[in-house]
Amino acid sequence: MIDAKTITAIEELFTKIIERNISQDAYVWLHDKATQSADANNNYQLNLSFTAIPRKTGKKEIVLEQSDTDQINKLIPGFSIQHWAIDRLTRVWLLMQLESNEKANYISRIENLFLQAEMNEQVALYSSLLFLAYPESWKLRCAEGIRSNIGTVLEAIMYQNPYPAQYLDEPAWNQLIMKAFFTDKKVNYITGLDQRANQNLANILFDYVEERWAAHREVNPQIWRLAGPFLDEKHFYMIGKLFKEGNETDRQAAALICANTRFEKAKSLLNEYPEYKIAIDKKIVSWDVLASKQ
């Protein structure tokens, strides 16, 4: 959970970034509407302002300074607003201004926005989950978002957003990961990927790989990043198959599994491929390097 001090610091930083990226007239309008929208009883103004923001701010990608990025990385590791549009950032900022003393009313106001949201509004809403009050209350909403078929909405939930890793229970987290593979998302952009690896997910992925192989289809190498730590005797044959029948990326993935597993047979197998062992030691081969080649 992000503490109040961090939320305040992020809000102040967002304010500075927004001010630099919109006109003075739009900035004055925004603060006026934020003050009105913050009132717990002014749902009409919140809905109106949330919808109207792009007409006032435009939709250009925000321009960040290096100090902005550095501060965000320091305050919230794994979070990023790189390549966000200005209306997305502004909508998130607007939601951070809302009065939250009355829990039921606060949650109702946010949920009402979700229910009416078009695509770009959904993107902003899911991007805001980390900064909303009562963070535990948004787990089901986040899980619901994972079922979306809108690519940009999925990316708002998945990419460089710490909320899912911090709050989703294991089944919902595993669903997010599998949805990322099914929809060819950049899995390496998911915050908490390694920390939330688990046995149940690995079992699902081992079965998924067998299905892909049976259909003579390729396998995303990032699958092995999550399944590899749970390698066992039953699935050891997969590593041999990667080394003997796979392409260069498959062999590198197999080597990374062997280098990072606690399964002794796999650790010993890496000794038969010293060139990969050396490449891993020199960081020429890593999961991030493999991801960059996709």
N, C-alpha and C positions, 0 to 999 in steps of 0.2 A: 504494500500500500504506500502511496506517495503521501508524505506528510504535508501539513498545511503550509509550512515554510517554503517547501519546494513548489507547491502549487502557486503560491504568491509570486515567487521568483519567475516561474514560467509565464504567468499572466503578464507580469511587467515586461518581460522580454517580447512576448507576442504583441503587446501594445506598441512597443518601439518599432518592431518589424512592420506592423500594419501601417503605422504613421508614415514610414519611409516609402511604402509601396502604394499608397492611394493619395488622391488629391486632398487638399486642406478642406474643401467643402464636404467631401465624402467622410472625412475624419470627424468633422463637427457633427454631421448627420448621424454617424454611427454612435457617437457617445450620447447624443440626445436619445436615440432609440434604445440604446442599452439601458439607460436610466429608467425609461418608461417600461421596458420589457422585464427588468429585474423585479418589479413589483409582483408579488406572488398572485395577485388578483387580476393582473392585466394580461390574460391569455391572448386576447385579440391582438394586442400590440406585439407580443412575442411572435405569434404566427405570421403576422404581417411583415415584421422586420426580418425574420429568418428567411422568408421567401424573397424579399426585396433586395437583399444584400448584393447579389451579383450585378444588379442594375446600377448600383451606386459605386461598387468597388471595381467592377470589371472582372475578368476571369483569367488574367495573365498569371503566368508562373511567378511566384515571389522571388525577389532578388535578396539573397542572404549574404551577409558578411561572414568572414571566417570566424570572427569572434562570436557570432550568433551560434554557429555550428558547434564551436568548442564549448560554449556555455550549456547548450542543450545536452551534449554528450556527457558533460560533468553532472548536470542535474538529474538526468534520466537516461542512463545507459541503455542502449537498444532502441531508443526512440529517435525519430528523425522527421523533419518537415521538408526535407529536400524534395524539390519538384512539386510541391503543393501549389495549387492555384490560390490566389489571394482571397477569393470568395470562400474557399474551404477553411482557410486559417481564420478568417473573420467570423465565420459562423461558429467555429469552435470557441473563439474568444467570447462571442456573445453569450454562449451557454455558460461560460465560466462566470458571468456577471449575475446570474439568477440567484435570488434569495432561496435558501435551502433549509430554513429552520423548520418548516412544516414538511416532514418527509413525504407523507401521502400526496400532498398537493404538488410538491416538487417532482416526484416520480410521474404523476399524472400529466404534468405539463410536458415533460420530455417524451413520454410515451405517445402523447397526442401528436407530437412532431413526427415521430417514427411512423405512425399510422398514415399520415398524410404525405409523407416525403416522396418526392421524385428522386431520380437516380443521384444527382449531385448532392442533394440534401441528405440522402442516405449515407453517402461517402463522408460528409462532414459529421453526421451524427455518430457513425461508428468510429470515426477518428477521435471523437471527443470522449469516448468511454473512460479513458484513463483519468480524465479531469473532472468527471461528474461526481457530485456528492453521493454518498451511499454506494460505493463501488460494487459491493456484493450484490446489489439489487439488479445489476445489469447483466448477470451471467446468462440468464435465459434469453435475453434479447441478443446477446452476442452469439449464442448457440443458434438462434433463429437465423441470424445473418449469414452463418456459414452455409445454410441451405440455399442461399441466393444463387441465381445463375447469371448475375450481372458481374462481369469481371472486375470493374473498378470498385464495386462494393466489397467483393472478396479481398481485393488487394488492400483496401482501407483497414480491414480487420486483420489481415495476415502480415502485411509488410511493415517491419520496423515499428510495430505497435506492441508494447509490453503487456497490454491488458489481458489478452488470451492466456499467455503463459502464467500470469500472476493469479488469475481468478477462475479459469475454466476447470471443471472437474475432469478426470482422466478420460471418460468416454467422449466428452465434447472436444477435448484437446485432440484426441486421436482422430475424431471425425474431421477436424480442421486440417490435420496433416494429410489424411487420405484425400480430402477434397482438393488440396493443393496439388497432389500428384495427379489426380484424375483430370484436373483442368490445366495442367502444365504450367503451374505458377513457379516463380523463382523461390524454391523452398528455402534456400540459404538466406533469404531476406526475413524469415520468420524469427522473431526475437524469442529466445528461450529454447530453441530447437534442440540443442544437445542436453540441456538441463532437464527437459521434460521427456526425454526418451524413456520408454518403459517396456516391460515384458509383453504386455498385451498388444501394444502397437507393433512390436517386433514380430509377434506371431501373425498378426494381420498382414504385415509386409512380406514375411516369408511365403505365405499362401499366395499373395498377390504376385510375387516374382514367379512362382511356379506356374500360375495361370498365364502370365505374360510369355514365359518361355514356351509353354505348351502351344501357344498361338503364334510362336515364332516372331514375337515382338520385342523391341528393345526395352531396357529397364533404366530408369533414371538413376544415375550413380548415387544421388543423395539418399536413395532408399537404404543403401548399405551403411551410410553414416548413422542411421537410426536403428537398423536391425543388427548391425555388426557387433555392438557391445553385448548382445544377448545370444551370440552364436553358440550352438551346442552340437553334440554329436549328430543329431538327426539332420541338421542343416549344413554340416561341415562340407558335404559334397559340393555345395554351391560355390564355395571358394575355389575348389579345384576346377570347377567348370569355368569360372571367370578367368582363371589363369590360362587354362588350356584352350578354351574355345572363344573367349571374349576378344574384343578389340583392345586397343591400347588404354582407353579410358577404363574399361572393365578391369584390366589387369592392375591399373593404378588403384582403383577402388578396392580390389581384393587385397592389395598390399597394405592399404590404410586400415582395412579391417584387421588384418594380422598384426599390425603394429599397435593397435589400440584395444585389442581384446584380452580378456583374462583366460580364454580357452587355450590351453597349452599346445594342443595339436596345431592350431592356427599360428600361434607365435613361432613354433618350430618351422612351419612351412615357409615362413618369410625368409629363412636362412637359405632356401633354395633359389631365392631371387634377390641376390645381393645388390643388384643395380637399383632395384626399387627401394630397398632398405636405405641405401645411401641417399637416394633422391628425397626420401621422407625426412631423413636426418637433416638434410640441407634445406628443407622446406621448399624444394622444387615441386614436390607433390604434396598436396593437402586437399581437404574437402573444398576449401574456398577456391583453390586453383582449378579444381575440376568443375566447380560451378561456373567459373568465369568462361569456360570453354563451351558451355551449352548455348 
